[in-house]
Amino acid sequence: MLADIRIIQTHAFIKATPEGRLGRENMKKLFIDIASVAATSNDCGILIDTRKAESGMSSSDLWYLAAQLSKLGKSFSRKTALLCPRERFDRVGFFALCAQNRGFLVNVFTSFEDAIEWLMAEGP
């Protein structure tokens, strides 16, 4: 799995673009990579764009990944926008719901512009 992780602008957002097949361990590694980049940036949002990736994760995989966020420290305590294709909205939405139930500010979008607008807005 390839991951494109960039810091776009200080106090803006970190963008991660995984490509290839998304699996539980690949996504866990991506979260760890994002957390290490986010640790050096203060108050930035996170955008994970999964539109070009394939996924075959089960509901239990998504639940497991949401639980892993708490192990990554403060990196995921800021806003995290998940960008996905419309056909995976419900699956990614389930992950977001699991993360929200653990106190994380995670939201799912099918529009890049809507995701950026949410990340840049004040408050949750």
N, C-alpha and C positions, 0 to 999 in steps of 0.2 A: 504494500500500500504506500502510495506517495502522499505526502502532506505538504501543502504550501502554507507556511505560517509567516505572516508579515505584521510588523507593527506599522500601522498606517500613519498615525499621528499621535503624539503624546496627548493623553486625556481624551482620545477618541475611541478607537476599538482595535482589537486584534482580530485578524481574519485568518481562519484555517480552512483550507479547501482539500479535503481528502478525496482521492480518486481510487478507483479499483473496487474491490469487494470489501464492504464494511462488515466486520465480524466483532464479536465481543472483545477479543484480545486486541485487535487492531484499534478499536475505538478507545479502549482503556489506555493504550500507548499514546494515542492522539491526545487524550485528556491530560496525560502526564506531560507531554511535550508542550501543550498550551499552557499548563500551569507553570512550567519553568520559564516560558516567555513572559507570562503575565506577572510573575513575581518581580520582574524588573520594571514594570510599568504601574504607575499609581492611577487608580480610578479610571481605568479604561474598560469599555465593554468588550464582549467577545462575540464574534460572529463565526458560526460554523456552517459553511456552505456545503451541503451534501448532495446538491443537484446532479453532479456528475458521477456520483458513486452508486454502486449497487449494494443492496442490503438484503440479507436473509435472516436477520436477527429475530428471535422469538420474543414474546412478551416477557419471559423470564430473563432473557439477555438484557432487554431494555431496563427492566426493574433493577437488575444487578448493576448496570452502568450508572444509573441514577444514584444508587447507594454508594458507588465509588467516589462520587463528587466530594462527599464529606471528608474523604481521606486525603484530599489534595489541598487542604489548607484554605486560605482566604482567596485563592485564585478564582474560584467560581462563586464567590460571595457577591460579585458585581453582576450586572445584567449580562445574560447570555442569550443571543438570538440564534435560533436554529433555522436555517433556510433549506427547504426541501422541495421536491417536485410535488405537485398536487396529488398524485396517486399515492404518495407515502405520507400525506398530511396526518392521517389518523394514527399511524404507527409512531411517527415522530412526536405527535401530540401526546401520545401515551407516555413516552419518555419524559416530555416536558412536565406532564402532570405528576409523574413520580418524583421528579426533581423539585417541583413546587411544593409537594407534600413534605419534603425534607427542608423547606425553607429557602430554596434557591430561587433567584429571579430569572427564570427561564421561560422563553416564549417561542412559539413556532410560527414561521412565515413561509409563504410561497412567493412573495415579492421581495426582491432585494431592497427596493426603495422603502417599503414598509418596515423592514427589519432595521435599516439604518435610522429611519425616523424614530422608531421606538428606542433604539440604543442612545440616540442623542437627546431624547426628551428627558426632562427633569423628573425624578421620582420613578417608581416601579412601572 
